[in-house]
Amino acid sequence: MALPVVRIADIAQYENQDVELRGWLYSRRSSGKLHFLQLRDGSGIIQAVVFKGDVSPELFTQADHLGQETSLLVRGTVRKDARSPLGFELGVKDLQVVHAADGYPITPKEHGVAYLMENRHLWLRSTRQNVILRVRATVVKAIRDFFDNDGFTLVDAPIFTPAACEGTSTLFEVPYFDLGQAYLTQSGQLYMEAAAMALGKAYCFGPTFRAEKSKTRRHLTEFWMVEPEVAYMTLEEDMVLAERLVSSVVQRVLEKHGAELKGVLERDTSKLEAVKAPFPRITYSEAIERLQKAGHPAQWGDDFGGDEETVLANQFDRPVIVHRYPTDLKAFYFKRDPANPKVALGMDVLAPEGYGEIIGGGQREDDLATLEARIEEHHLPKEAFGWYLDLRRYGSVPHAGFGLGVERTVGWLCGLHHVRETIPFARMMERITP
């Protein structure tokens, strides 16, 4: 009679039963008549104990010579074990080698980051990377659930675009048949504005590309972003939507991965528990005052980088929203504040603990003549934006939205030093493999 094939994460449901586990050898050690095999299957790790008296002499000898990452079928009895993180272990009765691995390149010793990135396809198997990937999956699902349950419709934006939606210097050019050059998208926002005029509340969720020549710990050339857009939404309502989203995602991650964040990633989760709406709000001008009081030489009109964002965010116990930046610092589509045209109706959400901007967005310019003038000021090809201008010709309304970067959000939640660990296969200035 075939044994039930069980995932390690579900092992508690099979106490005192015989089961089959399918996985890989994470590590092993021996103690006389016992071999302790740490078996992983992607859902967790369990100790499988091989007792000399329970198996054949051949199998007992074989268990002492298994290489790291050998793939195995292990059969045995699920037993309670208070010392185990899972609370259970497996008493082995039989095991079968599916493929014997020899000389696995990532051993328990210390390896440099460059070496680990070269072997990223294997590094993903480590406990730490396993947790990060699962946290990322939870973040993605939490984001989708938030918008799907809030009346939004998912709309897929194109990857190829005819023109820049922001700075032309940060685009990847791609030959596009007889039509000349196309560009890999920096953002799906312009298309979501069209979707919002059709659906009221829309969002896209996909990869975006930035050709910035940046090597900071916050930058990737390919990353994932969710971008909601809402008709009849103001800047103030946009900020409320952003804080509701972030709070929802953080609470979901804490509920599902709190123990792993603390135990495996050594994350201080008490700092995440404070992340609940409402978030503090300060204007850009107030932010400059705060920076100057903290001894930073920032002047009005300066853009904020990682250093400035860190100084500001560290003054609060949860993300802070900075709004109404100078118009000159923002893209052409931002609406100017009617009360002060020198500033735009834009906002950034800055995460604490040095993680900086995780959301950028604001209210869009909804007046046709003003938007046409802005396109000219930014020296953008007007013909490429004909369809975009149509949104202002036919039933234009106030509208707003934002973009949230998945990798920066995961990096913050996991307490990681660099965003390269937040995506399965990082693409950076100096890396396009594996």
C-alpha positions in Angstrom: 0.0 0.0 0.0 1.4 3.4 -1.1 2.2 5.8 1.7 0.8 9.3 1.6 3.2 11.8 0.0 3.4 14.7 2.4 4.9 18.2 2.3 7.1 19.0 5.3 4.9 22.1 6.1 2.0 19.8 6.6 3.8 17.2 8.7 1.9 18.0 12.0 -1.2 16.4 10.4 0.4 13.0 10.2 1.7 12.4 13.8 2.4 8.6 14.4 1.7 7.8 10.7 4.0 6.4 8.1 4.6 8.9 5.2 6.8 9.5 2.2 8.7 12.8 1.9 10.3 13.9 -1.4 13.1 16.4 -1.2 16.8 17.1 -1.0 19.5 16.6 1.6 20.2 19.9 3.3 22.9 18.6 5.7 23.7 15.5 7.7 25.7 14.4 10.8 26.3 11.0 12.4 26.5 9.8 16.0 27.4 6.1 16.3 24.2 4.1 15.5 22.3 7.2 14.3 22.5 9.4 11.2 20.6 12.7 11.3 19.6 13.8 7.8 18.2 17.4 7.4 15.7 17.0 4.6 14.2 20.0 2.7 11.4 20.0 0.2 10.8 23.7 -0.4 8.1 24.0 2.2 10.3 23.4 5.2 13.1 21.3 6.7 12.7 18.3 8.9 15.2 16.0 10.7 15.0 12.4 9.4 16.7 10.0 11.9 18.2 6.8 10.5 18.7 4.3 13.4 20.9 1.3 12.6 18.4 -1.1 14.0 15.6 0.1 11.8 17.1 -0.2 8.4 19.3 -2.7 6.4 23.1 -2.5 6.9 23.5 -1.3 3.3 21.0 1.5 3.7 22.6 2.6 7.0 26.0 2.8 5.3 24.6 4.6 2.3 22.9 7.2 4.5 26.4 8.1 5.9 27.7 8.9 2.4 25.0 11.1 0.9 26.2 14.3 -0.6 24.6 17.7 0.1 21.6 18.3 -2.2 21.2 14.7 -3.1 17.6 14.2 -4.1 15.8 11.6 -1.9 12.6 9.8 -1.3 12.4 9.2 2.5 9.8 6.9 4.1 9.2 6.7 7.8 7.1 7.5 10.9 6.2 11.0 12.0 7.2 11.5 15.6 6.8 14.3 18.0 10.1 16.1 19.0 9.9 19.1 21.2 13.5 20.1 20.2 12.6 20.5 16.6 11.5 23.9 15.2 8.7 22.0 13.5 7.9 20.0 16.7 8.3 16.7 14.7 10.9 14.5 13.2 10.8 11.5 10.9 12.0 8.0 12.0 13.4 6.6 8.8 12.4 3.1 7.6 13.5 3.4 4.0 15.1 5.9 1.7 15.7 6.0 -2.1 18.3 8.1 -3.8 16.8 9.8 -6.9 20.0 11.5 -7.9 23.3 11.5 -6.0 24.9 15.0 -5.8 28.6 15.4 -5.4 30.7 18.5 -4.7 27.8 20.9 -4.2 29.4 24.4 -4.6 27.6 26.2 -1.8 28.7 24.7 1.5 28.0 25.7 5.1 31.2 27.8 5.1 31.1 31.6 4.4 31.0 32.6 0.7 31.3 36.1 -0.7 28.3 37.8 -2.2 29.9 37.8 -5.7 30.3 34.0 -5.6 26.8 33.5 -4.3 25.3 35.8 -7.0 27.3 33.8 -9.7 25.6 30.7 -8.2 22.2 32.4 -7.6 20.4 29.4 -9.2 21.7 27.3 -6.4 21.8 29.9 -3.6 18.0 30.0 -3.8 18.0 26.6 -2.1 19.4 28.1 1.2 17.0 28.6 4.1 17.4 32.4 4.1 16.7 32.8 0.4 13.8 30.3 0.7 12.2 32.5 3.3 12.8 35.7 1.3 11.2 34.2 -1.8 8.1 33.1 0.2 7.8 36.5 1.8 7.9 38.0 -1.7 5.2 35.7 -2.9 3.0 36.7 0.1 3.7 40.4 -0.7 2.5 39.9 -4.3 -0.6 38.0 -3.2 -1.4 40.6 -0.5 -1.1 43.4 -3.0 -3.4 41.6 -5.5 -5.9 40.7 -2.8 -6.0 44.3 -1.5 -6.9 45.8 -4.9 -9.1 42.9 -6.1 -11.2 43.3 -2.9 -11.3 47.1 -3.2 -13.1 47.3 -6.5 -10.1 47.6 -8.8 -9.7 45.8 -12.1 -6.3 44.4 -13.1 -5.3 45.8 -16.5 -2.0 44.6 -18.2 0.1 47.5 -19.5 2.5 46.9 -22.5 6.2 46.2 -22.0 7.1 47.9 -25.3 6.3 51.7 -25.4 6.9 54.3 -28.0 8.3 57.0 -25.7 9.5 57.8 -22.2 7.0 58.5 -19.5 9.8 60.0 -17.4 13.4 60.8 -18.2 14.7 59.7 -21.6 18.1 58.9 -20.2 16.8 56.0 -18.2 15.3 54.0 -21.1 16.4 50.7 -22.6 16.1 51.0 -26.4 14.9 48.1 -28.5 14.9 47.8 -32.3 11.2 47.5 -33.4 10.8 46.2 -36.9 10.2 49.0 -39.5 8.9 51.4 -36.8 12.3 52.3 -35.5 13.1 52.3 -31.8 10.8 51.1 -29.0 11.6 51.2 -25.3 11.2 48.9 -22.4 8.6 50.3 -20.1 9.6 52.5 -17.1 6.0 52.4 -15.8 2.5 51.4 -16.8 1.1 54.6 -15.3 0.1 56.4 -18.5 -1.8 53.3 -19.7 -3.5 53.0 -16.3 -4.8 56.5 -16.7 -6.6 55.3 -19.8 -7.8 52.3 -17.9 -9.1 54.4 -15.1 -11.1 56.5 -17.5 -12.8 53.3 -18.7 -13.1 51.4 -15.4 -12.9 54.0 -12.6 -10.3 52.0 -10.6 -7.6 50.0 -12.3 -4.1 48.7 -11.6 -1.3 47.0 -13.4 1.3 44.7 -11.9 4.4 43.7 -13.8 8.1 44.2 -14.6 9.5 47.7 -15.3 12.9 48.7 -16.5 15.2 51.6 -15.6 18.5 52.2 -17.4 19.9 54.3 -14.6 23.6 53.8 -14.1 23.3 53.2 -10.4 25.0 50.7 -8.2 23.3 51.6 -4.9 21.8 48.9 -2.7 18.3 50.1 -3.6 18.5 49.9 -7.4 17.9 47.2 -10.0 17.5 47.5 -13.7 14.5 45.2 -13.8 12.0 45.2 -11.0 8.3 44.7 -10.3 5.8 47.4 -9.6 2.1 47.7 -8.9 0.5 50.8 -10.2 -3.1 51.7 -9.2 -4.9 54.6 -10.9 -8.3 56.1 -9.8 -10.6 58.5 -11.6 -11.9 61.4 -9.5 -9.1 60.8 -6.9 -7.3 63.7 -5.2 -3.7 63.8 -3.8 -5.1 63.5 -0.3 -7.2 60.4 -1.2 -4.2 59.0 -3.0 -2.2 59.2 0.2 -4.9 57.3 2.1 -4.9 54.6 -0.5 -1.2 54.2 -0.3 -1.1 53.9 3.5 -4.0 51.4 3.5 -2.1 49.3 1.0 1.2 49.3 2.9 -0.5 48.6 6.2 -2.4 45.7 4.7 0.6 44.1 3.2 2.8 44.5 6.3 0.1 42.9 8.5 -0.3 40.0 6.1 3.4 39.3 6.1 3.6 39.4 9.8 0.7 37.0 10.2 2.2 34.5 7.8 5.9 34.8 8.2 6.5 36.5 11.6 8.3 33.5 13.1 10.5 33.1 10.0 11.3 36.8 9.9 12.5 36.6 13.5 14.1 33.1 13.5 15.7 32.9 10.1 16.2 36.5 9.0 16.8 37.9 12.5 14.3 40.7 11.7 13.1 42.9 14.6 9.4 42.5 13.8 8.4 44.9 16.6 9.3 47.7 14.2 6.9 46.3 11.6 4.1 45.9 14.1 3.9 49.7 14.4 3.2 50.0 10.7 -0.5 50.9 10.8 -2.5 53.7 9.2 -2.6 56.6 9.4 1.0 57.5 8.5 2.5 60.9 9.4 2.5 63.4 6.6 4.9 66.3 6.0 5.3 68.7 3.1 8.6 68.8 1.1 9.2 72.2 2.7 8.8 70.8 6.2 11.1 67.9 5.2 13.8 70.5 4.2 13.4 72.1 7.7 13.7 68.8 9.4 16.8 67.9 7.4 18.5 71.2 8.2 17.7 70.8 11.9 19.3 67.4 11.8 22.5 69.1 10.4 22.0 68.1 6.8 22.9 70.8 4.2 19.8 70.3 2.1 18.3 73.4 0.4 14.8 74.0 -1.0 14.8 72.6 -4.6 17.2 69.8 -3.9 16.1 66.3 -4.8 16.1 63.6 -2.1 18.5 60.6 -2.3 19.0 57.7 0.0 20.8 59.8 2.7 18.0 62.4 2.9 15.3 59.8 2.9 17.0 57.9 5.7 17.4 61.0 7.9 13.7 61.8 7.4 12.2 58.4 7.8 14.3 57.6 11.0 12.4 60.4 12.7 9.2 58.3 12.7 8.1 54.8 13.9 6.3 54.0 10.7 6.5 55.1 7.1 6.2 58.9 6.5 4.5 60.5 3.5 6.4 63.5 2.0 4.2 65.5 -0.4 4.2 68.6 -2.6 7.7 68.4 -4.0 9.0 71.2 -6.2 7.5 71.0 -9.7 10.9 71.0 -11.3 11.7 67.7 -9.6 8.7 65.9 -10.9 7.7 64.3 -14.3 5.6 66.3 -16.8 2.3 64.6 -15.9 2.2 65.9 -12.3 -0.5 68.5 -11.6 0.7 71.7 -10.0 -0.8 72.8 -6.7 -3.3 75.5 -7.4 -2.4 77.1 -4.1 1.3 77.2 -4.9 2.3 76.4 -8.6 6.0 76.0 -7.5 5.1 72.6 -6.0 3.5 69.5 -7.6 0.6 67.4 -6.1 3.0 64.5 -5.7 3.9 62.3 -2.8 6.4 59.7 -1.7 6.1 57.1 1.0 9.4 56.6 2.8 10.0 53.4 4.8 11.9 53.7 8.0 15.2 52.0 9.0 17.0 53.4 6.0 14.9 51.8 3.3 13.7 55.0 1.7 11.1 55.5 -1.0 8.8 52.5 -1.6 6.0 54.4 -3.2 5.9 57.4 -5.5 2.8 59.0 -7.0 0.4 61.8 -7.0 -2.3 63.6 -8.8 -2.1 63.9 -12.6 -2.5 67.0 -14.8 -6.0 66.8 -16.2 -6.1 70.0 -18.3 -5.3 69.6 -22.0 -3.5 72.9 -22.7 -1.4 72.7 -19.5 -0.3 69.1 -20.3 0.6 70.0 -23.9 2.8 72.8 -22.5 4.4 70.5 -20.1 5.3 68.0 -22.8 6.9 70.8 -24.8 8.9 72.0 -21.7 10.3 68.5 -21.2 11.2 68.3 -24.9 9.2 65.1 -25.4 7.8 64.0 -28.8 4.2 65.3 -28.8 3.2 62.8 -31.6 4.0 59.9 -29.3 1.5 61.3 -26.7 -1.4 61.9 -29.0 -3.4 59.1 -27.4 -2.5 60.3 -23.9 -3.7 63.8 -24.7 -7.0 62.3 -25.9 -7.7 61.4 -22.3 -7.9 65.1 -21.6 -10.0 65.8 -24.7 -12.8 63.4 -24.0 -14.2 63.5 -20.5 -11.1 64.5 -18.5 -11.5 64.3 -14.7 -9.1 64.7 -11.7 -7.3 61.5 -11.1 -4.4 60.1 -9.2 -2.3 57.0 -8.5 1.1 55.7 -7.6 3.7 53.0 -8.0 4.9 50.6 -5.3 8.2 48.8 -5.9 8.0 45.2 -4.8 11.7 44.7 -4.3 12.2 47.7 -2.0 9.1 46.7 0.0 10.4 43.1 0.4 13.8 44.4 1.3 12.4 46.5 4.0 10.1 43.8 5.4 12.9 41.3 5.5 15.5 43.7 6.8 17.8 43.1 3.9 20.9 45.2 3.1 20.5 45.0 -0.7 17.6 44.5 -3.0 19.5 41.9 -5.0 18.2 39.2 -2.6 14.5 40.3 -3.0 14.1 39.0 -6.6 14.9 35.5 -7.8 17.4 36.6 -10.5 18.7 40.1 -10.0 19.5 42.3 -13.0 21.9 45.1 -12.2 24.4 47.3 -14.1 27.1 44.6 -13.7 24.9 41.5 -13.8 22.7 39.8 -16.3 23.4 36.2 -15.3 22.4 33.6 -14.3 
